[in-house]
Amino acid sequence: MSQPAALSRSSWVSVFWSVVVVKLDRLGRSTRDALNLVHELDQKGASLRILEPEVSTAGPLGRMVITVLGMVAEMELGFIKERQAAGIAKAKAKGIYKGRPVSLDHNQIRTLRSQGLGATAIAKQLGCSRGAIYKAIVR
């Protein structure tokens, strides 16, 4: 787990006076996570210092800047996801992006199923997982 927010905060926050992170986006999964951590640090008398850009919560201006940077980072992540989805949709429309190639013969799976074999037996015979068999049966 690379994010400190995933650790038990009560055990490590009381040990430090200041928590240092390289970038704000490494602090939590969302703006709310980061702000909750900042609040928790304040309650324990500790501060947060971010190296890129150089910001500290030691004063009120730093807390405001961190709030704004967190909102901008979350908005930027949303834009990136939208652009990625648009790019994938465009590539699919052109036939470029087809996803992962099918590795199992779905017709063979259906034939074995119609012969009365169960998913476990088919999976053993084909050397794959039962989940793959169930997916092929549903399609």
BAKEZA-609972 format. One record per residue (C-alpha): x, y, z; residue in three letters; residue number from 1; chain. Coordinates in pm, 1 decimal. Example, Ala and Ser with C-alpha at 12.3 -4.5 7.8 and 13.67 -1.06 7.14 Angstrom:
BEGIN
<c1->1230.0&c2->-450.0&c3->780.0&residu->ALA&num->1&chaine->A>
<c1->1367.0&c2->-106.0&c3->714.0&residu->SER&num->2&chaine->A>
This chain:
BEGIN
<c1->0.0&c2->0.0&c3->0.0&residu->MET&num->1&chaine->A>
<c1->170.2&c2->314.4&c3->-117.1&residu->SER&num->2&chaine->A>
<c1->-76.3&c2->566.1&c3->23.2&residu->GLN&num->3&chaine->A>
<c1->-45.2&c2->667.0&c3->388.3&residu->PRO&num->4&chaine->A>
<c1->-424.0&c2->711.9&c3->400.9&residu->ALA&num->5&chaine->A>
<c1->-453.6&c2->333.3&c3->376.0&residu->ALA&num->6&chaine->A>
<c1->-256.4&c2->284.8&c3->697.4&residu->LEU&num->7&chaine->A>
<c1->-398.4&c2->305.7&c3->1046.7&residu->SER&num->8&chaine->A>
<c1->-366.5&c2->680.1&c3->1091.1&residu->ARG&num->9&chaine->A>
<c1->-411.7&c2->689.7&c3->1465.0&residu->SER&num->10&chaine->A>
<c1->-95.7&c2->483.0&c3->1510.6&residu->SER&num->11&chaine->A>
<c1->142.3&c2->696.0&c3->1307.1&residu->TRP&num->12&chaine->A>
<c1->5.7&c2->1051.0&c3->1314.7&residu->VAL&num->13&chaine->A>
<c1->70.9&c2->1098.3&c3->1684.8&residu->SER&num->14&chaine->A>
<c1->439.7&c2->1014.9&c3->1632.8&residu->VAL&num->15&chaine->A>
<c1->515.4&c2->1291.3&c3->1379.4&residu->PHE&num->16&chaine->A>
<c1->504.1&c2->1669.5&c3->1389.5&residu->TRP&num->17&chaine->A>
<c1->488.2&c2->1692.1&c3->1014.3&residu->SER&num->18&chaine->A>
<c1->395.4&c2->1448.0&c3->739.8&residu->VAL&num->19&chaine->A>
<c1->577.1&c2->1503.5&c3->409.7&residu->VAL&num->20&chaine->A>
<c1->452.8&c2->1384.9&c3->69.0&residu->VAL&num->21&chaine->A>
<c1->599.7&c2->1448.6&c3->-273.9&residu->VAL&num->22&chaine->A>
<c1->268.9&c2->1529.3&c3->-446.9&residu->LYS&num->23&chaine->A>
<c1->-81.2&c2->1588.9&c3->-317.3&residu->LEU&num->24&chaine->A>
<c1->-229.9&c2->1319.8&c3->-543.3&residu->ASP&num->25&chaine->A>
<c1->-21.4&c2->1056.8&c3->-356.4&residu->ARG&num->26&chaine->A>
<c1->-190.6&c2->1147.2&c3->-29.3&residu->LEU&num->27&chaine->A>
<c1->-539.6&c2->1010.3&c3->-88.2&residu->GLY&num->28&chaine->A>
<c1->-780.1&c2->878.0&c3->-347.0&residu->ARG&num->29&chaine->A>
<c1->-990.6&c2->1193.1&c3->-355.6&residu->SER&num->30&chaine->A>
<c1->-1003.3&c2->1550.3&c3->-234.0&residu->THR&num->31&chaine->A>
<c1->-1215.4&c2->1434.4&c3->59.7&residu->ARG&num->32&chaine->A>
<c1->-949.2&c2->1179.1&c3->165.5&residu->ASP&num->33&chaine->A>
<c1->-675.0&c2->1441.9&c3->153.1&residu->ALA&num->34&chaine->A>
<c1->-879.7&c2->1699.4&c3->343.6&residu->LEU&num->35&chaine->A>
<c1->-978.8&c2->1442.9&c3->606.2&residu->ASN&num->36&chaine->A>
<c1->-611.6&c2->1363.1&c3->658.3&residu->LEU&num->37&chaine->A>
<c1->-525.2&c2->1734.1&c3->685.0&residu->VAL&num->38&chaine->A>
<c1->-801.2&c2->1777.2&c3->945.1&residu->HIS&num->39&chaine->A>
<c1->-680.0&c2->1473.6&c3->1138.4&residu->GLU&num->40&chaine->A>
<c1->-324.4&c2->1607.5&c3->1136.3&residu->LEU&num->41&chaine->A>
<c1->-448.0&c2->1946.2&c3->1263.1&residu->ASP&num->42&chaine->A>
<c1->-637.5&c2->1777.0&c3->1546.7&residu->GLN&num->43&chaine->A>
<c1->-317.7&c2->1601.3&c3->1655.6&residu->LYS&num->44&chaine->A>
<c1->-105.5&c2->1916.3&c3->1630.4&residu->GLY&num->45&chaine->A>
<c1->86.8&c2->1802.3&c3->1321.7&residu->ALA&num->46&chaine->A>
<c1->109.3&c2->1959.4&c3->978.1&residu->SER&num->47&chaine->A>
<c1->129.0&c2->1838.5&c3->619.8&residu->LEU&num->48&chaine->A>
<c1->408.2&c2->1944.0&c3->385.9&residu->ARG&num->49&chaine->A>
<c1->385.9&c2->1884.0&c3->11.4&residu->ILE&num->50&chaine->A>
<c1->708.3&c2->1907.7&c3->-189.4&residu->LEU&num->51&chaine->A>
<c1->561.6&c2->1961.2&c3->-540.2&residu->GLU&num->52&chaine->A>
<c1->443.3&c2->2240.6&c3->-529.9&residu->PRO&num->53&chaine->A>
<c1->595.2&c2->2355.6&c3->-201.3&residu->GLU&num->54&chaine->A>
<c1->294.1&c2->2393.2&c3->31.0&residu->VAL&num->55&chaine->A>
<c1->245.7&c2->2341.8&c3->403.7&residu->SER&num->56&chaine->A>
<c1->-63.2&c2->2332.9&c3->622.6&residu->THR&num->57&chaine->A>
<c1->121.8&c2->2507.7&c3->903.8&residu->ALA&num->58&chaine->A>
<c1->-81.3&c2->2823.5&c3->825.3&residu->GLY&num->59&chaine->A>
<c1->-432.4&c2->2902.1&c3->701.8&residu->PRO&num->60&chaine->A>
<c1->-313.0&c2->2999.1&c3->352.2&residu->LEU&num->61&chaine->A>
<c1->-150.6&c2->2657.2&c3->307.2&residu->GLY&num->62&chaine->A>
<c1->-474.4&c2->2479.7&c3->403.8&residu->ARG&num->63&chaine->A>
<c1->-665.5&c2->2684.1&c3->146.7&residu->MET&num->64&chaine->A>
<c1->-408.1&c2->2613.2&c3->-125.6&residu->VAL&num->65&chaine->A>
<c1->-421.7&c2->2239.8&c3->-51.9&residu->ILE&num->66&chaine->A>
<c1->-801.5&c2->2245.0&c3->-77.3&residu->THR&num->67&chaine->A>
<c1->-786.0&c2->2417.4&c3->-416.5&residu->VAL&num->68&chaine->A>
<c1->-506.5&c2->2191.0&c3->-544.3&residu->LEU&num->69&chaine->A>
<c1->-700.7&c2->1883.9&c3->-435.4&residu->GLY&num->70&chaine->A>
<c1->-1011.0&c2->1999.6&c3->-622.9&residu->MET&num->71&chaine->A>
<c1->-806.8&c2->2078.5&c3->-935.3&residu->VAL&num->72&chaine->A>
<c1->-633.3&c2->1738.7&c3->-921.4&residu->ALA&num->73&chaine->A>
<c1->-967.6&c2->1559.1&c3->-890.7&residu->GLU&num->74&chaine->A>
<c1->-1112.4&c2->1761.1&c3->-1179.1&residu->MET&num->75&chaine->A>
<c1->-804.5&c2->1684.5&c3->-1391.8&residu->GLU&num->76&chaine->A>
<c1->-843.2&c2->1312.8&c3->-1319.0&residu->LEU&num->77&chaine->A>
<c1->-1204.9&c2->1334.8&c3->-1436.4&residu->GLY&num->78&chaine->A>
<c1->-1094.6&c2->1501.5&c3->-1760.9&residu->PHE&num->79&chaine->A>
<c1->-830.3&c2->1233.7&c3->-1819.8&residu->ILE&num->80&chaine->A>
<c1->-1087.9&c2->956.2&c3->-1772.7&residu->LYS&num->81&chaine->A>
<c1->-1330.8&c2->1130.0&c3->-2012.2&residu->GLU&num->82&chaine->A>
<c1->-1060.7&c2->1170.1&c3->-2280.3&residu->ARG&num->83&chaine->A>
<c1->-955.6&c2->807.7&c3->-2237.0&residu->GLN&num->84&chaine->A>
<c1->-1314.2&c2->683.4&c3->-2273.9&residu->ALA&num->85&chaine->A>
<c1->-1365.3&c2->903.5&c3->-2581.6&residu->ALA&num->86&chaine->A>
<c1->-1042.9&c2->771.4&c3->-2736.5&residu->GLY&num->87&chaine->A>
<c1->-1141.0&c2->410.4&c3->-2674.3&residu->ILE&num->88&chaine->A>
<c1->-1488.9&c2->468.8&c3->-2821.7&residu->ALA&num->89&chaine->A>
<c1->-1335.0&c2->631.3&c3->-3130.6&residu->LYS&num->90&chaine->A>
<c1->-1087.6&c2->343.9&c3->-3174.3&residu->ALA&num->91&chaine->A>
<c1->-1366.6&c2->87.8&c3->-3133.8&residu->LYS&num->92&chaine->A>
<c1->-1570.3&c2->267.7&c3->-3401.0&residu->ALA&num->93&chaine->A>
<c1->-1272.4&c2->244.4&c3->-3638.3&residu->LYS&num->94&chaine->A>
<c1->-1221.8&c2->-123.0&c3->-3550.8&residu->GLY&num->95&chaine->A>
<c1->-877.6&c2->-59.8&c3->-3404.8&residu->ILE&num->96&chaine->A>
<c1->-958.0&c2->-134.3&c3->-3041.6&residu->TYR&num->97&chaine->A>
<c1->-1115.5&c2->-474.1&c3->-3015.0&residu->LYS&num->98&chaine->A>
<c1->-1017.6&c2->-567.5&c3->-2662.2&residu->GLY&num->99&chaine->A>
<c1->-847.8&c2->-888.3&c3->-2567.4&residu->ARG&num->100&chaine->A>
<c1->-870.5&c2->-1165.7&c3->-2827.0&residu->PRO&num->101&chaine->A>
<c1->-1094.0&c2->-1460.3&c3->-2739.4&residu->VAL&num->102&chaine->A>
<c1->-877.8&c2->-1749.2&c3->-2624.0&residu->SER&num->103&chaine->A>
<c1->-1149.2&c2->-2015.3&c3->-2592.8&residu->LEU&num->104&chaine->A>
<c1->-1372.1&c2->-2166.0&c3->-2857.4&residu->ASP&num->105&chaine->A>
<c1->-1717.3&c2->-2065.9&c3->-2735.2&residu->HIS&num->106&chaine->A>
<c1->-1893.4&c2->-2299.7&c3->-2977.7&residu->ASN&num->107&chaine->A>
<c1->-1696.6&c2->-2594.4&c3->-2839.4&residu->GLN&num->108&chaine->A>
<c1->-1792.5&c2->-2493.1&c3->-2484.9&residu->ILE&num->109&chaine->A>
<c1->-2161.6&c2->-2472.2&c3->-2579.7&residu->ARG&num->110&chaine->A>
<c1->-2140.2&c2->-2811.3&c3->-2751.8&residu->THR&num->111&chaine->A>
<c1->-1983.7&c2->-2972.4&c3->-2445.0&residu->LEU&num->112&chaine->A>
<c1->-2247.8&c2->-2808.9&c3->-2228.3&residu->ARG&num->113&chaine->A>
<c1->-2528.2&c2->-2938.7&c3->-2448.9&residu->SER&num->114&chaine->A>
<c1->-2378.6&c2->-3289.3&c3->-2411.8&residu->GLN&num->115&chaine->A>
<c1->-2448.4&c2->-3260.2&c3->-2039.8&residu->GLY&num->116&chaine->A>
<c1->-2102.4&c2->-3170.5&c3->-1908.7&residu->LEU&num->117&chaine->A>
<c1->-2090.0&c2->-2925.3&c3->-1617.1&residu->GLY&num->118&chaine->A>
<c1->-1878.8&c2->-2612.2&c3->-1602.9&residu->ALA&num->119&chaine->A>
<c1->-1615.8&c2->-2776.8&c3->-1380.3&residu->THR&num->120&chaine->A>
<c1->-1572.3&c2->-3073.0&c3->-1616.5&residu->ALA&num->121&chaine->A>
<c1->-1550.8&c2->-2844.3&c3->-1920.9&residu->ILE&num->122&chaine->A>
<c1->-1295.8&c2->-2622.9&c3->-1745.0&residu->ALA&num->123&chaine->A>
<c1->-1079.1&c2->-2924.4&c3->-1658.3&residu->LYS&num->124&chaine->A>
<c1->-1100.9&c2->-3056.3&c3->-2013.6&residu->GLN&num->125&chaine->A>
<c1->-1005.9&c2->-2721.5&c3->-2169.7&residu->LEU&num->126&chaine->A>
<c1->-757.7&c2->-2617.7&c3->-1901.5&residu->GLY&num->127&chaine->A>
<c1->-924.4&c2->-2295.1&c3->-1797.2&residu->CYS&num->128&chaine->A>
<c1->-1125.0&c2->-2154.2&c3->-1507.8&residu->SER&num->129&chaine->A>
<c1->-1493.8&c2->-2218.4&c3->-1440.2&residu->ARG&num->130&chaine->A>
<c1->-1551.4&c2->-1843.8&c3->-1462.3&residu->GLY&num->131&chaine->A>
<c1->-1431.0&c2->-1843.8&c3->-1822.7&residu->ALA&num->132&chaine->A>
<c1->-1674.2&c2->-2125.7&c3->-1897.2&residu->ILE&num->133&chaine->A>
<c1->-1966.2&c2->-1940.1&c3->-1741.2&residu->TYR&num->134&chaine->A>
<c1->-1881.7&c2->-1627.2&c3->-1943.0&residu->LYS&num->135&chaine->A>
<c1->-1876.5&c2->-1828.6&c3->-2264.9&residu->ALA&num->136&chaine->A>
<c1->-2208.5&c2->-1997.4&c3->-2182.9&residu->ILE&num->137&chaine->A>
<c1->-2379.1&c2->-1663.1&c3->-2116.1&residu->VAL&num->138&chaine->A>
<c1->-2256.2&c2->-1508.0&c3->-2443.6&residu->ARG&num->139&chaine->A>
